[in-house]
Amino acid sequence: MNLFSFAMATLAAYRISYLIAREEGPFGVLAWLRGKIDPDQKTWIGRGLNCTLCISFWLALPAALIAGGGYAEFCAAPAAQCLPVPKGLSLVEAAALPETTFTVWTNLFERALLKAGERLLVHGGSGGIGTAAIQLARAFGVRVFATAGGADKCAYCRSLGAERAIDYRAEDFVAVTRAATGGEGVDVILDMVGGDYLARNLSALREDGRLVMIAFLHGATAEIDLMRLMLKRLTLTGSTLRARSVEEKGRIARAVFSNIWPLFEAGRIRPVVDRTLPLERAQEAHRVMEAGQHKGKIVLTARPI
């Protein structure tokens, strides 16, 4: 095949991706075709589809989920894990989206099966994951409770849509949530604390409740009361993103694109960026996070290129 034919095939494939990608995720159809037709890109078709994907994402200015290596001016990401920047958002705001939206969607809406009318307790409500979880849950018609440290952060959680923000330094989240729900408790808890929070989380859940673990700031081990788990028919689950396959992350990306990206473009939710710091001040960014001085995400910016 000559160069002209190759170029025409590439442009045709790009046109197809433009027409149908909105249904399957950004250029997800092309990635799917490449995997089905020529996963190793050994033919002109496979190379053309791969080239099309590269051109398409370059034109779209993607936000991407990566498995590490993001503290850099350039990094590589599988095409399946890339999403276009939502309309109306800056590149800095878009940089704050992939990790949080993928995490919240797959844990709350896929694993915990959270639905409208249910009650959700978000631990760490003022952090990057917490601020996204509060907004998304409210957008989907969920009653949201959140824990945070201090009056200022609690007020911020309420401004994002939390019905009740609980200062974990001064209040017992089990007592507060049970009182606010007529003694029943919440349907779902998103927890990144672990350790000694486990028993209290089980107490705060109503019957048939679901506890989703995504981190363990207080430790990865804890004693569990299996009788309470059984009597209340509770579900204890958890997940990480990094260990998942590209195919699985791509599936999550398409779900996020279909269900969450329209909310950003409609202005119903927004990424929360506490501050930006230049890449060479990454150590300072970590100190801010470790001190709990931020709300939402801290974004590192590379030098202009």
Order of alpha helices (4+ residues) and beta strands (2+ residues): alpha-alpha-alpha-beta-beta-alpha-alpha-beta-alpha-beta-alpha-beta-alpha-beta-alpha-beta-alpha-beta-alpha-alpha-beta-alpha-beta
